[in-house]
């Protein structure tokens, strides 16, 4: 079964907690704090495997979770790192974050790896917090939580050239006679329900990868028929081979067919009409073919047309040379906006600002990467832990921010899903 798009959940492992411990050994007086750091949580990593050609494995594995890091140990020993989960995916896989739709990774070469969900860092043990004022700290950090995402994984074929055209114009036959591929060929519409790839070798020794893609219909760019199931596979192609049924075997007008297909390519994203086209006039052995070809050339005098009869392999060699020559001069077309060209990961700088939001009814929310990350690592097992946290916020300027926003003594302050009482104090 060919599966080229799935939605799954990925969750990286939580970092292990640091521990509170002291060195107690004979002949080692005043050993001091010796609590070790927690191990790093495992990450979810996608890796390209050229032996895979479908996303079928992910269809039956909707949740992928990496291992948590181990807790720190005594004698400053580090906890075990959580094991990464390596997910094998086909060449040409794209990973999108469903939260905002941006592309996390675009995997385009063999053995390429991308960290899809990063594991959390381990918490620090108490020996990190020893100072001249506090020689025996009795606190340590929690491990950081790992990233958790809902993602969409898509497979977009890595073909140099792609065959487009209405159903039953002869695309599958074309692929079968110019390569070793054996797509299903039959005398009915939509024979090709999944893409097929073949390697085409030109007589001069050059070669390229050709994709036979499901047939287009009017409205495909809006999702009609196979719609986007077809169009997204041609996004990576550098040259388009536009096959037209010049014999009107299905009763359609080849001039109108050519207009409709180009309109659908133009209406789709990723600038498909900027790719060079090689127009193939197929089924030239039929009665109306010569007449239709003359009409077509009159309607499109600037378009170079290659008359062929794919069934008996007549006229194909000039087409293959034309495609090969275009591929040597046509650059790749990135799937990103121009300012993101060449980017595999979308860079998102950490928000170090602390923000205050008025929720109304004497309630406030503190948010921002810096304060949320610090909060998750904080332990609240004792009153000293709570006091230490409040003192840290004061040093970070949070009290002043709340006062400036209008917070009063006794108001409720939220951080993530937890709430605290704001106590007015002046140092």
N, C-alpha and C positions, 0 to 999 in steps of 0.2 A: 504494500500500500504506500502511495506517495503522499506524504503529509508535509506541507510547506509553511504552516503557520499554527502556532499554539500559544496559549496563555498559561503561565505558570507562576508560582510563588517561590521566591528564593529568600533564604534567611541565613545569614552568616552567624558563626558562633559567638557567644558572649566571652569577653575576656575573663580570666580567672581572678578571683578576689585576692588582694594582698592580705597577709595575716599579721597579727600581733604576736611576737614571740621574743624571748630573751635568751641570751646565751648563758647557760648554767652548766659549767663544767668544773671539775676539780682542778685546782691550781690556776683557775682563770677568774680572779676576783673582778667584780664590776664588769662583767662581760658585755653588758649593754644590749640594746635592741638588736634582734637578729631575725625579724620576720621577713620572709622572702616575697618576691613579686609574683603575681598571678601570671599564668601563661596566656599567650595571645589566642584569641578565638580563631577558628578555621574560617577560611573564605570560600565563597562559591566562585569557581573559575571555569570559564568556557574555553575549550581548546579545539582547534580545527583538526579534523581527522578526514583525510581524503578518501578513506574507505567507506565513509558514510555518504548517503545521497538523499536522506529524508530525515524529518524530525519525528519520526514515528515513536522513538524511545521516549521522547518528552511528553507525548500525548498520554501515556499511561503512567507518568511520573510527575504529577501536578505540583508537588511540594518538594523542594530540594533544600535540605538543611545541613549546615556544616556543624562540626563538633565544637563544643564549648572548651575554653581553656581551663586547665587545672588550677586549683588554689595554690598559693605560695606555700613554701615549706620552711621548716626551721633552719637555722644556721645560714640564713640568707639564700636558701636554695630556691631557684626559679621553678614555678609550676610548669607542668607539661603544656606545650602548645597544642591547641585543637587541630585536628587533621583537616586539611582542605578537601573540598569535594571537587573533583575534576570531571566536568561534563563534556563528553565528546560530541561535536556538532559538525555538520558538513561545511565544506568550503562555500563561502558566499552567505553565511549566516549574519543576520542583523539583529541586535537586541535593543528593544525600545522600553523605556520606563513608562508604564501606563499612567502614572501620576500626572505627568505633564507632556508625554508624547515625544520627548527628546531621545535621540539615539545614544545609547550608552556605549556600544561597541559595534564595529563593522569588521568582520573577520574575513580577510581576503587572501591569505596565503597560508600554506601548509605549516602546521604546528604553531600557528599564532595563538597567543593566549590573551584573555581579557578577564580582569577581576570584575565580576558583575555585582557581588555583594561582599564588602570588605569586613573581615572579622574585627571584633573589638579589641582594643589594647588591654593588657592585664593591669590590675590595680597595683599600686606600689605598697610594699610592706613597710612596717613601722620604722625600720632602720633608716629609711630615706628622710624621715622627719626629725631625726636627732639634731639638736643644736646645743649651744652653750647654755641656753636658758631652759631647755627641756632635754635633759640627757636620757630620759626613759619614756619616750612617747608611747601612749597606750592606744593609738589609733592607726588604722591603715585604710587604703582606698578599696572601693568596690571595682570590679572590672567593668570596662565599658561595654555597652550592648553592641551587638553586631548589626550591620545594615540589614534591613528587611524591605523587600520590594515586590510589587506585582509587575511582571514584565511580559512583553509579547516578543516571541522569537519568530523571525521570518527567514525563509530561505529564498534568496534571489540568485538565480542561476548565473554563473560566471561564464557567459558565452561571449565570444568576440562579435558574432553576427547573429541576428534573429530573423526568422521568417514571419512575416505578418500578412494578413489577408483574410477575406471572408472564409467561412467554412467550405470545405470541399473544392478549393481552388487548386489543390495539388501540392500543398506545403509538405505533407508527410511523404509523398512520393518523391519530391525533390530531395529531401534529406536521405531517403533510403537509397537513392541512386548515386549520390555524391559522397556518401560515407558508409561505414559499416553498421550504422544504427539500423534497427529494424522496428520502427514504430508501427502500431496497428493501422492498417489501411483497409477501408471498406467503403461501400457505396451508400453512405448515409451521413447526415450532418453530425458535426461535433464528434467525429471519430477520436480526435485528440483531446482527451480530457485532462491530461497531465503533460508537462513539458518533456521533450525528448532531446537528448544531446548526441551529437556525433562529431567526430574529428574529420575534417575535410582536407585531403592532401592534393595540392595543385601539382601539375606535371613537372613544374620546375623545382620541386622539392619543398616548397613552402607549405605551411598548413595553418588552419585556424579551427576554432570550435564553433559549431553552428547549432542553434537551438530551434527546434520546431515547436511552436507555441500554440495553445488553443486558439481557435478562430475567433475573430472579432465580429461584433454586430453593431448596429447603430445604437448609441447610448451606452456603450461599454465603459466610457470614462466616468459615467454616473453610476456604474455598478450593475448595469443590465447584462443579462446573459452571464457569461463567465467573468465579464467586467474586470475588476481589479485582480481577479485570479490570474488573468492573462497579463495585464499591463505591467504589474510589478516585476515580472520576470524579464522584461525587456529593458529595464532601467539601466542595467550594466552594459548592454550591447553598444558597441561603437558604430556599427553599420547595420542598417535595416534592409533586408531583402523583401521588397514589396511584391507579392505574387498576385497577379490579376488574371481572372478567368476570361481570356480574350475570346473564347468560343461561345460565351454566354450559355454554357451547358445547363445552368440552373435557372435561366430565364432572366438574369439580372443584367443591367447595363454596366459594362466594365468602366466607363467614364464615371458613372455615379458611384460605383464601388470604390474607385480610387479616391474620390472626394470624401466619401464617408469615413474611410479608414484614416485618412490624413487628418480629418476633423477630430476623430477620437484621440489620435496621438497628440494633437495640438492641445486638446482640452485637458489632458492628463498632466500631472506634475513632472518635474525633473527634465523639462525641455527636450522631449523626445523628437520634436521636429527639427532640432538642431543637428541631429545625426544625419550623415549622408545616406541617401536611399539608392538602392539598385532596383529598378523596376523590371520585373520579369513578366512578359506576356506569355502565359502558359496556354496549353491546349490549342496550339496553332494548327492542328490537323482537323479541327472541326469546320463546318461549312461557313459559319459567319465570322471566322477569326480574322481573315484578311481585311474584310470590310470594317470590322470593329477596330482593328489596329490602325487603319487609315484615319478613322474618326478620332481615335485617341491621340494620334500624333498631331492632328489638326487642332485639337483642343489644348494639347500641351506640347507645343513645338520645342520648348527648351528642355524637355525631359528625355533623357537617353533611355530607350527601351530595348530590351533583349528578348526577341521572339524565341521561344523554346517549345519543345514537346518532351516533357519530363519522362513520360512513360517509356519512350524509346531512347532517352538520353541524347536528344538532338538539341544542339545549341547551348549546352551547359558550360562548356569550357570557357568561352568569353566571359560568362557571368562570374565564374570562380576567380579568374584573373582580375576582373574589375574589383571584386570584393577584397581580394588579397592586397591589391595596390592601395585601396582606400584605407585598409586597416593599418598599413605601414605609415600613413600620414595623419591619421585621426587620433587625437589624444583621448584619454579616458574621460568620462563625464562623472564628476563626483556626485554622490547622493546627498551632499550637504549644501547649505547655502555657501556663497562664495567666501564669506568671512570665516567659515568653518572648514574650508577645503583642506584636506589632508589630516583632519583631526579624527582620532579614533575615540577618544573620551571627551565628553563635554566637561570643561573645567569649571568648577563651581567653587569660588573662594569661600573659605569659612567666614561666617558672620561673627565677628568679634565684638560687635556692638551689643549693648544690653538695652532692650526695648521695654517700654512700659505701655500697657493698654488699659484704658478705663473701661471696665465692664459694667459700670453703673451699680447702684445700690451699695456703695462703699466697698466695691470689689475691684481688684486690680490683677493684671496678669503680667508676669515678667517672662520674657522670651528672648531667644537668641542662641546661636550655636554654643557660644562660650559658656553662658550660665547654665544651659541645659546639660551640657557635657559635664561640667563641674558638679552639678546637682546629682546626676546619676552615679557618680563615683563616691558620693558622700555616704558614710554610714550614719544611722540615727539610732544606735543601740542604747546609748546612755544620754543623760542630760548634758554631759560634757561635749558629746558629739553635736548636739543641737546648738549649744553655746558657741562652739567652734565654727559651725556653719554660719550662724548669724554674724559673728565677728568677721568672717571672710567676706560676706556680702557688704558689710559696712566699709571694709577696706577697699572693695571694688567700686564704691561710690553708689551702691544701690539705694541706701537710705536717702541720700540727697536727691537722686532721680525721682523717688517716690514722693518726697516732699514737694519738689518742683512741679510734679504732675497734679498735686492736690490731695495726696493721701493724708489721712488723719489717724491719730492714735486709736487703735482698736479695729481699723479696717482689715479686711481679709485680702491676703495676697496669694495668688496661685502661681506655682511653677509646675509645668506639666500637669499631672492629675492630682497634685498634692496642694494643700492650702495651709497657710500660716497666718498668725495674727501680727499685724504691724504695730510694734511698740515704739512710740516716739521717744527718742533719747538724744541727748546732745552731749558730745564728748568735750 
